[in-house]
């Protein structure tokens, strides 16, 4: 099954001089090896928005091009808006990008790999599947 990988996991994997990566980074590597990563344009934008040095931006942009964007439709954006309303009624806030990730995942019956604890709240409210790193990863 394909997996949408959230920005926070990509950021952990791409960080230089950081503590040893956690199981999510090992899982990302495995998903890449297996050809199971799904990319959203909004996630690509978030990843690249954090790069200040032009040459590093261009190098990362070129590497990320190996992961084509999952095509989104009006239904994805409409579902994201519906999810926003559903969550707000339950007292849960979410960013537009997070809720678009949720909508894309729910519509395609795929899971999300993330370290963002907000997704646990979204999961229970909208039936989102969260991808768990393999044991020992």
C-alpha positions in Angstrom: 0.0 0.0 0.0 1.2 3.5 -0.8 1.9 6.0 2.0 1.7 9.8 2.1 4.8 11.0 4.0 4.3 14.1 6.0 6.7 17.1 5.9 7.9 16.4 9.4 9.3 13.0 8.5 11.0 14.4 5.3 12.5 17.2 7.5 13.9 14.7 10.0 15.4 12.6 7.1 16.9 15.6 5.4 18.3 17.3 8.6 22.1 17.5 8.8 24.0 17.1 12.0 20.8 16.1 13.8 20.6 13.2 16.4 20.4 9.8 14.9 17.1 9.4 12.9 14.2 7.6 14.5 12.2 4.8 13.2 10.2 7.1 11.0 13.2 8.0 8.9 14.2 4.3 8.6 10.6 3.6 7.5 10.8 6.5 4.9 13.9 4.9 3.5 12.2 1.5 3.2 9.1 3.1 1.6 11.4 4.8 -0.9 13.1 1.5 -1.7 9.8 -0.2 -2.1 8.4 2.6 -4.4 5.5 3.3 -2.0 5.9 7.0 -1.2 3.1 9.4 -2.3 4.0 13.1 -2.5 1.5 16.0 -2.4 2.4 19.3 -3.9 1.7 21.0 -0.6 4.2 18.8 1.2 6.8 19.5 -1.5 6.2 23.2 -1.0 6.6 22.9 2.8 9.9 20.9 2.4 11.4 23.4 -0.1 10.2 26.5 1.8 12.6 25.8 4.6 15.7 25.9 2.3 17.5 29.3 2.4 20.6 28.6 0.2 19.7 28.6 -3.5 22.1 25.8 -4.4 20.7 23.6 -1.7 17.2 24.4 -2.7 17.9 23.5 -6.3 19.6 20.2 -5.3 16.8 19.2 -3.0 14.1 20.2 -5.6 15.8 18.1 -8.1 16.0 15.1 -5.8 12.4 15.4 -4.8 11.3 15.4 -8.5 11.8 11.6 -8.3 8.5 11.6 -6.4 5.7 12.9 -8.7 2.8 14.7 -7.1 -0.3 12.8 -6.4 -2.9 14.5 -8.6 -5.6 16.2 -6.5 -9.1 17.0 -7.6 -11.9 19.3 -6.5 -13.2 16.4 -4.4 -10.0 16.4 -2.4 -10.3 20.1 -1.6 -14.0 19.7 -0.8 -13.4 16.8 1.5 -10.6 18.8 3.2 -13.1 21.6 3.9 -15.6 19.1 5.2 -13.0 17.6 7.4 -12.2 21.0 8.7 -15.8 21.6 9.6 -16.1 18.1 11.2 -13.0 18.7 13.3 -14.0 22.2 14.3 -17.3 20.9 15.5 -15.4 18.6 17.8 -13.1 21.4 19.0 -10.1 20.2 17.0 -8.1 22.7 14.9 -6.0 21.8 11.9 -4.0 23.5 9.2 -5.2 23.6 5.6 -2.2 21.4 4.6 -2.8 18.8 7.3 -6.5 18.5 6.3 -5.7 18.3 2.6 -3.3 15.4 3.5 -6.1 13.8 5.5 -8.6 14.2 2.6 -6.2 12.8 0.0 -5.4 9.8 2.2 -9.0 9.0 3.2 -10.2 9.3 -0.4 -7.5 6.9 -1.7 -7.6 4.6 1.4 -3.9 5.1 2.0 -2.1 5.9 5.3 0.1 8.8 6.4 3.5 8.5 8.0 4.0 11.4 10.4 5.4 12.4 13.8 2.8 15.2 14.1 0.6 14.2 17.0 -2.2 16.3 15.6 -2.8 13.5 13.1 -3.8 11.2 16.0 -6.7 13.6 16.7 -7.6 13.8 13.1 -7.5 10.0 12.8 -10.2 9.4 15.4 -12.5 12.1 13.9 -12.3 11.3 10.2 -11.1 7.6 9.9 -7.6 8.4 8.8 -5.1 5.6 8.8 -1.6 6.3 10.3 1.3 4.3 9.0 3.4 2.8 11.8 7.1 2.1 11.3 8.0 -1.5 11.1 9.3 -3.0 14.4 13.1 -2.8 14.4 13.2 -0.2 11.7 
